[in-house]
Amino acid sequence: MAGRSLEGVAVLVIDVLRASTTIITALANGCAGIVPVADPDEARRRASELPPPAALTAGERRGEPIAGFDLGNSPIDCTAERVRGRLIVFTTSNGTRALLAARTAAAVGVAALVNLSAAASWSLGRGRDVVLLCAGERGAVSLEDHVCAGLLAGRLRRDEPSVLLTPAAEEAARVAGGYGKEVSRLAKDSAWARHLARTGRGGDVAACLVLDTTTIVPVYRPDVDKVVSGPR
């Protein structure tokens, strides 16, 4: 995506482990919206401007929860009891940065393995060129995001044969083809998944590495500065 203008295109932001999956899960469980911000200080400030208990702070740095925040970056922590009706001010190492970078696009959706089919349908429904924006890991490629993008690219080509894939999308689709529907194998193949499991977050990894558990596609609306629940 380097150097590419996003004006006029639809973007799917992908951060499988864990920001995309956390956002999708929170909204599926009744969260009122998610405000992506750049850093913890901004998150604290934005949350303080909302009357309690309207807002929760959530996020991580290098995979670890941020001191004093209500939640980390964990889909399994975003239960209905904790997030229903609440606004989450959210900052992560990679995922929220990708969301903020995409806000000039014509439409911005959030994709992960858990909503793969719905995300593919959402992007085809925009009637625009589609950019699959992988958050990655501090500027490097992350296998789980690459595989998710490849599965999406393959699904787009299957559902709309006239779709033309870029060489990068073709390569991602080739890598993803080695997984088929067995995306749980990423728990061993992904370096970040292994790190999360070693640090006691194996439950998050398991929750993220499954296909099509929801049809929600969160949509980032810069006009209200929130990610909200999209098609179900």
Secondary structure as a PSIPRED ss2 file (coil, helix, strand):
# PSIPRED VFORMAT (PSIPRED V4.0)

   1 M C   1.000  0.000  0.000
   2 A C   1.000  0.000  0.000
   3 G C   1.000  0.000  0.000
   4 R C   1.000  0.000  0.000
   5 S C   1.000  0.000  0.000
   6 L C   1.000  0.000  0.000
   7 E C   1.000  0.000  0.000
   8 G C   1.000  0.000  0.000
   9 V C   1.000  0.000  0.000
  10 A E   0.000  0.000  1.000
  11 V E   0.000  0.000  1.000
  12 L E   0.000  0.000  1.000
  13 V E   0.000  0.000  1.000
  14 I E   0.000  0.000  1.000
  15 D C   1.000  0.000  0.000
  16 V C   1.000  0.000  0.000
  17 L C   1.000  0.000  0.000
  18 R C   1.000  0.000  0.000
  19 A H   0.000  1.000  0.000
  20 S H   0.000  1.000  0.000
  21 T H   0.000  1.000  0.000
  22 T H   0.000  1.000  0.000
  23 I H   0.000  1.000  0.000
  24 I H   0.000  1.000  0.000
  25 T H   0.000  1.000  0.000
  26 A H   0.000  1.000  0.000
  27 L H   0.000  1.000  0.000
  28 A H   0.000  1.000  0.000
  29 N C   1.000  0.000  0.000
  30 G C   1.000  0.000  0.000
  31 C C   1.000  0.000  0.000
  32 A C   1.000  0.000  0.000
  33 G E   0.000  0.000  1.000
  34 I E   0.000  0.000  1.000
  35 V E   0.000  0.000  1.000
  36 P E   0.000  0.000  1.000
  37 V C   1.000  0.000  0.000
  38 A C   1.000  0.000  0.000
  39 D C   1.000  0.000  0.000
  40 P H   0.000  1.000  0.000
  41 D H   0.000  1.000  0.000
  42 E H   0.000  1.000  0.000
  43 A H   0.000  1.000  0.000
  44 R H   0.000  1.000  0.000
  45 R H   0.000  1.000  0.000
  46 R H   0.000  1.000  0.000
  47 A H   0.000  1.000  0.000
  48 S H   0.000  1.000  0.000
  49 E C   1.000  0.000  0.000
  50 L C   1.000  0.000  0.000
  51 P C   1.000  0.000  0.000
  52 P C   1.000  0.000  0.000
  53 P C   1.000  0.000  0.000
  54 A C   1.000  0.000  0.000
  55 A E   0.000  0.000  1.000
  56 L E   0.000  0.000  1.000
  57 T E   0.000  0.000  1.000
  58 A E   0.000  0.000  1.000
  59 G E   0.000  0.000  1.000
  60 E E   0.000  0.000  1.000
  61 R E   0.000  0.000  1.000
  62 R C   1.000  0.000  0.000
  63 G C   1.000  0.000  0.000
  64 E E   0.000  0.000  1.000
  65 P E   0.000  0.000  1.000
  66 I C   1.000  0.000  0.000
  67 A C   1.000  0.000  0.000
  68 G C   1.000  0.000  0.000
  69 F C   1.000  0.000  0.000
  70 D C   1.000  0.000  0.000
  71 L E   0.000  0.000  1.000
  72 G C   1.000  0.000  0.000
  73 N C   1.000  0.000  0.000
  74 S C   1.000  0.000  0.000
  75 P H   0.000  1.000  0.000
  76 I H   0.000  1.000  0.000
  77 D H   0.000  1.000  0.000
  78 C C   1.000  0.000  0.000
  79 T C   1.000  0.000  0.000
  80 A H   0.000  1.000  0.000
  81 E H   0.000  1.000  0.000
  82 R H   0.000  1.000  0.000
  83 V H   0.000  1.000  0.000
  84 R C   1.000  0.000  0.000
  85 G C   1.000  0.000  0.000
  86 R C   1.000  0.000  0.000
  87 L E   0.000  0.000  1.000
  88 I E   0.000  0.000  1.000
  89 V E   0.000  0.000  1.000
  90 F E   0.000  0.000  1.000
  91 T E   0.000  0.000  1.000
  92 T C   1.000  0.000  0.000
  93 S C   1.000  0.000  0.000
  94 N C   1.000  0.000  0.000
  95 G H   0.000  1.000  0.000
  96 T H   0.000  1.000  0.000
  97 R H   0.000  1.000  0.000
  98 A H   0.000  1.000  0.000
  99 L H   0.000  1.000  0.000
 100 L H   0.000  1.000  0.000
 101 A H   0.000  1.000  0.000
 102 A C   1.000  0.000  0.000
 103 R C   1.000  0.000  0.000
 104 T C   1.000  0.000  0.000
 105 A C   1.000  0.000  0.000
 106 A C   1.000  0.000  0.000
 107 A E   0.000  0.000  1.000
 108 V E   0.000  0.000  1.000
 109 G E   0.000  0.000  1.000
 110 V E   0.000  0.000  1.000
 111 A E   0.000  0.000  1.000
 112 A C   1.000  0.000  0.000
 113 L H   0.000  1.000  0.000
 114 V H   0.000  1.000  0.000
 115 N H   0.000  1.000  0.000
 116 L H   0.000  1.000  0.000
 117 S H   0.000  1.000  0.000
 118 A H   0.000  1.000  0.000
 119 A H   0.000  1.000  0.000
 120 A H   0.000  1.000  0.000
 121 S H   0.000  1.000  0.000
 122 W H   0.000  1.000  0.000
 123 S H   0.000  1.000  0.000
 124 L H   0.000  1.000  0.000
 125 G H   0.000  1.000  0.000
 126 R C   1.000  0.000  0.000
 127 G C   1.000  0.000  0.000
 128 R C   1.000  0.000  0.000
 129 D C   1.000  0.000  0.000
 130 V E   0.000  0.000  1.000
 131 V E   0.000  0.000  1.000
 132 L E   0.000  0.000  1.000
 133 L E   0.000  0.000  1.000
 134 C E   0.000  0.000  1.000
 135 A C   1.000  0.000  0.000
 136 G C   1.000  0.000  0.000
 137 E E   0.000  0.000  1.000
 138 R C   1.000  0.000  0.000
 139 G C   1.000  0.000  0.000
 140 A E   0.000  0.000  1.000
 141 V C   1.000  0.000  0.000
 142 S C   1.000  0.000  0.000
 143 L H   0.000  1.000  0.000
 144 E H   0.000  1.000  0.000
 145 D H   0.000  1.000  0.000
 146 H H   0.000  1.000  0.000
 147 V H   0.000  1.000  0.000
 148 C H   0.000  1.000  0.000
 149 A H   0.000  1.000  0.000
 150 G H   0.000  1.000  0.000
 151 L H   0.000  1.000  0.000
 152 L H   0.000  1.000  0.000
 153 A H   0.000  1.000  0.000
 154 G H   0.000  1.000  0.000
 155 R H   0.000  1.000  0.000
 156 L H   0.000  1.000  0.000
 157 R H   0.000  1.000  0.000
 158 R H   0.000  1.000  0.000
 159 D H   0.000  1.000  0.000
 160 E C   1.000  0.000  0.000
 161 P C   1.000  0.000  0.000
 162 S C   1.000  0.000  0.000
 163 V C   1.000  0.000  0.000
 164 L C   1.000  0.000  0.000
 165 L C   1.000  0.000  0.000
 166 T C   1.000  0.000  0.000
 167 P H   0.000  1.000  0.000
 168 A H   0.000  1.000  0.000
 169 A H   0.000  1.000  0.000
 170 E H   0.000  1.000  0.000
 171 E H   0.000  1.000  0.000
 172 A H   0.000  1.000  0.000
 173 A H   0.000  1.000  0.000
 174 R H   0.000  1.000  0.000
 175 V H   0.000  1.000  0.000
 176 A H   0.000  1.000  0.000
 177 G H   0.000  1.000  0.000
 178 G C   1.000  0.000  0.000
 179 Y C   1.000  0.000  0.000
 180 G C   1.000  0.000  0.000
 181 K C   1.000  0.000  0.000
 182 E C   1.000  0.000  0.000
 183 V H   0.000  1.000  0.000
 184 S H   0.000  1.000  0.000
 185 R H   0.000  1.000  0.000
 186 L H   0.000  1.000  0.000
 187 A H   0.000  1.000  0.000
 188 K H   0.000  1.000  0.000
 189 D H   0.000  1.000  0.000
 190 S C   1.000  0.000  0.000
 191 A H   0.000  1.000  0.000
 192 W H   0.000  1.000  0.000
 193 A H   0.000  1.000  0.000
 194 R H   0.000  1.000  0.000
 195 H H   0.000  1.000  0.000
 196 L H   0.000  1.000  0.000
 197 A H   0.000  1.000  0.000
 198 R H   0.000  1.000  0.000
 199 T C   1.000  0.000  0.000
 200 G C   1.000  0.000  0.000
 201 R C   1.000  0.000  0.000
 202 G H   0.000  1.000  0.000
 203 G H   0.000  1.000  0.000
 204 D H   0.000  1.000  0.000
 205 V H   0.000  1.000  0.000
 206 A H   0.000  1.000  0.000
 207 A H   0.000  1.000  0.000
 208 C H   0.000  1.000  0.000
 209 L C   1.000  0.000  0.000
 210 V C   1.000  0.000  0.000
 211 L C   1.000  0.000  0.000
 212 D C   1.000  0.000  0.000
 213 T C   1.000  0.000  0.000
 214 T C   1.000  0.000  0.000
 215 T C   1.000  0.000  0.000
 216 I C   1.000  0.000  0.000
 217 V C   1.000  0.000  0.000
 218 P C   1.000  0.000  0.000
 219 V E   0.000  0.000  1.000
 220 Y E   0.000  0.000  1.000
 221 R E   0.000  0.000  1.000
 222 P C   1.000  0.000  0.000
 223 D C   1.000  0.000  0.000
 224 V C   1.000  0.000  0.000
 225 D C   1.000  0.000  0.000
 226 K E   0.000  0.000  1.000
 227 V E   0.000  0.000  1.000
 228 V E   0.000  0.000  1.000
 229 S C   1.000  0.000  0.000
 230 G C   1.000  0.000  0.000
 231 P C   1.000  0.000  0.000
 232 R C   1.000  0.000  0.000
